[in-house]
Amino acid sequence: MSAFDAYCDLEGTIKGSIQYDEPMARHTSYRIGGPASLFIECSNIADIKRCFEVISDHGLPWCVIGKGSNLLVSDEGFKGAVITLGTEFKAYSFPNVDEGQSLLVSGAGAILSTLVQNAFKGGYSGLEYCVGIPGTLGGALFMNAGSGQEWIGGVVQSVTVLAPELGLKSYSAADLPWNYRSSGILVGEVILEAKLNMQKGHLPSIRAKMEGSLRRRRKTQPLTVPSCGSVFRNPVGDSAGRMIESLGLKGFSIGGAKVSEVHANFIVNDNKAKAADVIEIIMHVQQRVKEEYGQELQPEVRFIGFS
Ligand SMILES: Cc1cc2nc3c(=O)[nH]c(=O)nc-3n(C[C@H](O)[C@H](O)[C@H](O)COP(=O)(O)OP(=O)(O)OC[C@H]3O[C@@H](n4cnc5c(N)ncnc54)[C@H](O)[C@@H]3O)c2cc1C
């Protein structure tokens, strides 16, 4: 297995770009992470298929990411290929289907906030609660992103994925379980496109809902320091942030990482944190919550490059 040989084989055969030994700190909202052997931005489906061929020929592990806003990448990086979606996956449109109804048809590489803003401008309701969530549509679908009450899975009509063995496959919304922060889309399936059900809405109501969400976010989240959003999933009927705060862990720090003083479920990169610092805090928090509440907090953040 040689990533450099794979790099040579890919070079000149895809429309997108390939970086060798690319620091993942450049591609995560945490600004943390060692190098990926290959970082490949695929422009179109042919590019992804070509990557699958070369990755398989060289026996490389691979993963797909969006904007890296829910990721912790190890300090050693990822000895494999990281795939991300480029130009042709960023296109979107709002075709009318019926009186008062509409669809949002979008590539999975589109930035969620762009979709939310354009839905608003067009007077379409359905994504207001996604305002302020960083990342791509693909990441949001994989994670079933949303607020405590509403998730993007609730407006999905269908999702198209590509997987090495399966080829192209379309899921209707009902084919997937859409649970809290999980869609049921499998690791190893690259989300390419989705159709979302939108409603023609009342502009002032859409704006009011978006402003309410943004106000809440600005008041309760540390938005000026690098983070990955909520680190832990909320246990059923409780809040990870409340539990962590109750243990006096706000401000608890290891190396450059710290439990946010603003929201205890955020571990922020306070000062050149290493992934190892974040991991130590995660383990400490899990242990303290287990001792006090008998509850095993499950990470919401996704890990890359840890064995
Ligand atoms: C300040 C801040 C606030 C946040 N607030 C919220 C919030 O309110 N609600 C919420 O739900 N989340 C929140 N998040 C977390 C994060 O923004 C979401 O999970 C987001 O949807 C991730 O999108 P992404 O493109 O960055 O995905 P990434 O972080 O790059 O990837 C996340 C996961 O999705 C998978 N993935 C990404 N793209 C694809 C694809 N095309 N095909 C298959 N799999 C894919 C990756 O493999 C990975 O497992 C917040 C994060 C930050 C930093």
The ligand as an ORCA input file, in Angstrom:
! r2SCAN-3c Opt
* xyz 0 1
  C     -20.153     26.097     16.186
  C     -20.858     24.821     15.765
  C     -22.222     24.708     15.978
  C     -22.894     23.530     15.589
  N     -24.242     23.439     15.809
  C     -24.900     22.328     15.417
  C     -26.320     22.230     15.607
  O     -26.982     23.133     16.106
  N     -26.943     21.086     15.217
  C     -26.255     20.063     14.641
  O     -26.877     19.040     14.290
  N     -24.914     20.121     14.454
  C     -24.226     21.231     14.824
  N     -22.869     21.302     14.644
  C     -22.137     20.143     14.094
  C     -21.921     20.151     12.570
  O     -21.940     21.463     12.076
  C     -22.975     19.314     11.838
  O     -22.925     17.973     12.240
  C     -22.813     19.408     10.319
  O     -23.982     18.939      9.712
  C     -21.600     18.621      9.785
  O     -21.431     18.961      8.397
  P     -20.002     18.886      7.714
  O     -20.185     19.105      6.267
  O     -19.054     19.801      8.385
  O     -19.611     17.373      7.986
  P     -18.234     16.802      8.507
  O     -17.959     17.316      9.873
  O     -17.189     16.992      7.482
  O     -18.587     15.249      8.595
  C     -19.497     14.794      9.586
  C     -19.859     13.349      9.282
  O     -20.616     13.317      8.071
  C     -20.005     12.451      7.121
  N     -20.163     13.057      5.797
  C     -19.918     14.343      5.435
  N     -20.216     14.531      4.131
  C     -20.631     13.331      3.660
  C     -21.058     12.863      2.381
  N     -21.130     13.646      1.310
  N     -21.395     11.549      2.273
  C     -21.357     10.702      3.330
  N     -20.958     11.096      4.563
  C     -20.610     12.399      4.728
  C     -18.530     12.380      7.523
  O     -17.935     11.149      7.090
  C     -18.633     12.466      9.037
  O     -18.892     11.182      9.601
  C     -22.167     22.464     14.995
  C     -20.789     22.602     14.789
  C     -20.133     23.773     15.155
  C     -18.651     23.897     14.899
*
